[in-house]
Amino acid sequence: MDGGTGGGAAPWIGGVSAAVAAGGAVGVKLIPMAYRARGYAALGGEWMAVAAVTAAAFLAGYRWVRRRCGG
């Protein structure tokens, strides 16, 4: 059973994979850049950008796999 959401685990796995890849790629670039600009570690706008990219990538990956699997 898939909990009534349709598609089973494949869309979730696709979404998580896309989110990890995109969020990681953006984070690796933005977080050190912001640290160098500020001179100290902090939770600034770069983390909001990482979170937004991660969420968008999850949604895009989830929907893409769901369409490809016929869900």
C-alpha positions in Angstrom: 0.0 0.0 0.0 1.1 3.5 -0.7 -1.0 5.3 1.8 -3.5 6.4 -0.8 -1.2 9.0 -2.3 -0.6 7.1 -5.6 2.7 6.2 -7.1 4.3 4.3 -4.2 7.9 5.1 -3.1 9.4 5.9 -6.5 8.2 9.5 -6.7 9.3 10.2 -3.1 12.8 8.7 -3.8 13.0 10.7 -7.0 12.1 13.9 -5.1 14.5 13.3 -2.3 17.3 12.5 -4.7 16.7 15.7 -6.7 16.5 17.7 -3.4 19.8 16.3 -2.0 21.6 16.9 -5.3 20.3 20.5 -5.9 20.4 21.6 -2.2 23.9 20.2 -1.8 25.2 21.8 -4.9 23.8 25.2 -4.0 24.9 24.9 -0.4 28.4 24.0 -1.3 28.7 27.2 -3.3 26.7 29.7 -1.3 27.5 29.0 2.3 31.3 29.4 2.0 30.8 32.5 -0.2 28.6 34.1 2.5 31.0 33.1 5.2 33.9 34.8 3.4 31.8 37.9 2.8 30.7 38.2 6.5 33.9 36.8 8.1 31.9 34.6 10.5 29.4 31.8 10.4 25.7 32.8 10.7 22.3 31.8 9.5 21.6 34.3 6.8 19.8 34.6 3.4 22.0 31.9 1.9 20.3 29.3 4.0 16.9 30.5 2.7 18.2 30.1 -0.9 19.4 26.6 -0.1 16.0 25.7 1.5 14.1 27.2 -1.5 16.2 25.3 -4.1 15.9 22.1 -2.1 12.1 22.4 -1.8 11.7 23.3 -5.5 14.0 20.4 -6.5 12.0 17.9 -4.4 8.7 19.0 -5.9 10.1 18.9 -9.5 11.7 15.5 -9.0 8.6 14.1 -7.3 6.3 15.3 -10.0 8.6 14.2 -12.8 8.9 10.7 -11.5 5.2 10.5 -10.8 4.4 11.5 -14.4 6.9 9.0 -15.8 5.5 6.2 -13.6 2.0 6.9 -14.7 0.8 8.2 -11.3 
